[in-house]
Amino acid sequence: QLLQGELTANDKDGGNMKRVKLYVCPVCGNLLTATSPAELSCCGRRLEPLEVRSADPDHAVTVQEVEEDWYVTFRHPMDKGHYIRFAACVTPDRLLLARLYPEQGSEFRIPQLRGGAKLYLCCSRHGLFQAKLP
């Protein structure tokens, strides 16, 4: 579109994190975010935002408050071909990412964020799931 001179300007929204979209490159695994409509590409491919699903029993998590953190555990394989890629905690003004790796334990800690926080986990095979916070 840029080369054809047909670039349309995005509306300015002030970067509201409630509208954050998460993208993952299927080739290299890059994680990209946008807070307003965007056309993103990586490794020569156009990326589509991940669709959020409700957590199913295979992607359920347990969240406990430990000191000033949330201690998140899950019963999901962490093999090279099937694992949780990342966790994202989103509030209206922040995005906190925790990158996870194959053969890592099925747990992580993130600082507690208040004010309507939402927790998302991304499975390498099944996509993005929303988990419940206390």
C-alpha positions, 0 to 999 in steps of 0.5 A: 500500500505504501508503494502504491501511495494508498496509505491510510492514516490510523486514528489516534487513540492514545495507546489504550492498552485495553485494545492491545492486539498480540501477534506471533510470527509463525516463522521466527516466533517474534512477538509483536503488539499494537494498540490500534489497527495495524498491518504488521509483517515479519519474515515476509508474511502478513501477521493477523492478531491472535484470537483470544479464547477462554481457557479450556481444561488443557490450558487452565492455570492456577494463580496465587498471590505470593508477596507482591507477585502472582505465582502462576502454575499450569499443567501444560506440556513444555516440550519443544513442539508444544509449549506456552510461548508467553504470558501477558498481563494487560491493564488499561495503562500497562502490558507486562510480558513474560517469555517462556521457553520449551523445557522450562517449568510450568510456572512463573511469577509476575508482579501484581498489576491492579485495575482490571488486569487480564492475563493471557497465555499463548500456546504454541499450537492452540493460540491465545487463551485468557486466564482468570486472575484473583 
